[in-house]
Amino acid sequence: MATQTHNPNMTADVGADDHLMATEGLSIVIPAYNEEKGIGPTLSELKDELRKLNLDVPLEVIIVNDGSKDRTAELIEPYLDDLLRMVSHSRNQGYGASLKTGIEAARYSWILITDADGTYPNVHIPEILESRHDFDMVVGARIGAKTHIPLIRRPPKWALRKLAEVLSQNEIPDLNSGFRLMRRDVVRRFYNILPNGFSFTTTITLAMFSAGFRVKYVPINYNKREGSSKIRPIYDTINFTKLIIRTIMYFDPLRIFLPIAVLFMGGAFAVGLGTYLFGERIWDTTVVLLFVTGFQMLVLGMLADTMNRRLP
């Protein structure tokens, strides 16, 4: 389990209408794009699990049809009632954009997100809800006894998770799980950095840790998806890497610039010493260039860090 303490001196922007506090309750947000194979069974299972819950607060389910071109919207219709409603985009806008739409449409203070493809077992909802009063975000980590993550996706996921752990200095069992409970008012603080694509969950994970909010991970299972995945392995892996570095830089720029500065300045020392001991002459130009580059990275990082801390 990884936890952090809330830091009141946040650098993320707060929405202009944050004073309109949501009513205490639970809003379940489900983005759906071309999920005709999985949406029916997912909603059926979800409704069965919600009937078993003995919550002392109201709840709702919001399906965001993200401009689906198949029968997704048609298959959602029979499930609509006082509990479940649908919001539609006229065109496909992306996973993150769908979550933002659902969060803005939500009536209640807690947001639980899950997928429409049947991969996240809704039986884990009670476990996720148990810790809602002690944490700002509770994440379902796909490290349970039964997880069906394709082998081809495991190496890049592991590498990205390790990079995120090193840069954030936090243990992160699952970087981009799409099954998580979040405080609505907290998520809305980060709208200015939350992307409209799949990297929404990666960004909110790093933002929560970097800003000092309390995060808990709960082990869950992960089913084989229904339908085809929207993930593009090479493109999305590169995009996730850039996003991890950018998000950490947003909150703690020295964590990026300092290692680079040390690398260049250490390289200058190594080249200088090596050519002095084993070469005919010292490679003075190379040494100076490496050292000056490292020094510039250090100064740039310190300036960025100073500006970051001065922001309200």
FIZAKOL-612205 format. One record per residue (C-alpha): x, y, z. Coordinates in steps of 0.1 Angstrom, whole numbers, plus 2048, in hexadecimal, padded with zeros to 3 digits. Example, Ala and Ser with C-alpha at 12.3 -4.5 7.8 and 13.67 -1.06 7.14 Angstrom:
REM residues 2
87B7D384E;8897F5847;
***
This chain:
REM residues 312
800800800;80D8237F7;80184180A;808866809;7FE883820;7E989F812;7FD8BE80A;7E88DE80B;8018F27F7;7F68E47D5;8048F07B4;7E78E279F;7CC8FA794;7A98FA7A4;78A8FC78F;77791D791;75890C79E;7688F67B8;7549087D2;7368F47C6;73C8D57DB;72D8B57D0;7158A27E7;7238857FB;71E8667E6;72D84F7CB;72D8567A6;73A839790;74884576F;74C82D751;75B839730;74F824712;75C8266EF;75280A6D7;74C7F16F3;72E7DE6E5;73D7BC6EF;7437C5713;72B7E171E;70C7CB724;71D7B173B;7307CC74C;7117E1755;6FE7C275F;71A7B7777;71E7DA784;6F97DD78C;6F97BB79E;7167C67B4;7077E87BC;6E77D77C8;6FD7C57E2;70C7E57F0;6FF7F3810;70B81780B;6FE832822;70384B806;6F284F7E4;7028427C4;6FF84579E;70F83777F;71984D762;72183C740;734853729;72F848705;74E8576F4;74185A6D1;73E8346CC;7398296A8;72B8066B0;70C7FC6C4;71A8066E6;7018226EC;6E480C6E1;6EF7F06F9;6F1809716;6CD814712;6BC7F6723;6D07FC743;6C7821747;6B2829765;6B283F784;6D483078E;6E683076C;6E784C752;6FA851732;70D870726;719870702;7348816EE;72B8896CA;74E87E6C0;76A8696CF;77E87F6E7;7928666FA;79385371B;79E870731;785887721;76986E728;77486C74C;774892750;751893740;745879759;75588A777;7458AC76D;72389B769;72688978B;7108947A7;7248857C4;74588A7D5;7568697CE;75E85D7AB;7648387A3;770832780;77081076F;77080374B;7557F7734;7677D9727;7627C2744;7877C174F;7827CF772;76D7B8788;7527CD799;7537B57B6;7717C97C3;75C7E97C8;7557E37ED;77B7DF7F3;7828007E1;7678127F4;773807817;78F820818;77E83E809;77D85282A;7A384D830;7B185480E;7AD86C7F1;7B18517D7;7AD82B7D9;7BB8187BB;7B47F47B0;7D67E67A9;7D57CA78F;7EB7B37A4;7D079A7AF;7D17747AB;7C0776789;7CD791772;7CB78E74C;7E47A8740;7F279F71D;81679471F;8217AD704;8157CA71A;8267BF73A;84A7C9733;8427EE72A;8297F0746;8447E475F;85E7FD751;84681A752;83B811775;85F810781;867831771;849840782;8548327A4;87783F7A0;86C862796;84F8657AF;8628527CC;84383E7D3;83981A7D0;8208177B4;8117F47B0;7FC7FE792;80381E77F;7E5821768;7C980C777;7A781776A;79580B78A;7998257A5;78583A7BE;78E85F7C0;78187E7D1;7708937B7;77C8B57C5;7A08A87C5;7A089A7A1;7928BB794;7B08CD7A2;7C68BC788;7B08C3769;7CB8D975A;7E48BC757;7CC89F752;7CD89372D;7B0889719;7BF86770F;7C8847721;7E3857735;7C886774C;7CD84C766;7F384D765;7F2873769;7DA873786;7EF858798;80F86D795;7FD88D79D;7ED87F7BD;80F8727CA;8228927C0;8098A97D0;8098957F0;7E68867F0;7DE865802;7DE8487EA;7D68237F1;7D98047DB;7C27E77DE;7CB7C67CB;7B07BC7B2;7AC7A3796;7AC7AC771;79779A758;79D794733;78D7B1720;76F7AE709;7767BD6E7;7967CC6D9;7AD7E26ED;7B18076E5;7D58086F1;7F080E6D7;80F7FD6E7;82C8116D8;81B8336D5;80B8316F8;82B825708;83E8426FB;82285A704;82084B728;84685072C;844875722;82687A738;83786B757;855882753;83F8A074C;82989A76A;846896782;8568B5773;8368C8779;8378C179F;85C8BB7A6;8728C7789;8938C079C;88B89B79C;89089C776;8AB8B7772;8C18AD78F;8CA889782;8D1898760;8E78B276F;8FA898783;8FE882765;90E89D750;9248AB76C;92E888775;936881751;94C8A0750;95F89476E;963871760;96F87D73E;98789574E;99687C765;99786074B;9A8875731;9C088374B;9CB861757;9C984D737;9CA86571A;9E487B70A;9D189A714;9B28A4727;9938A8711;98E8CB71F;9738D5705;95E8B670C;9628BA732;9578DF731;9398D771B;92D8BB731;9328CF751;9218EE744;9048DA737;9008C9759;9038EA76B;8E88FA754;8D18DC75B;8D68E1780;8CF90777E;8B0901768;8A38E7780;8A88FE79E;89691B78C;879904782;8778F77A6;87791A7B4;85C92679C;8479077A4;84990D7CA;83E9317C5;81E9287B3;7FF92A7C8;
***
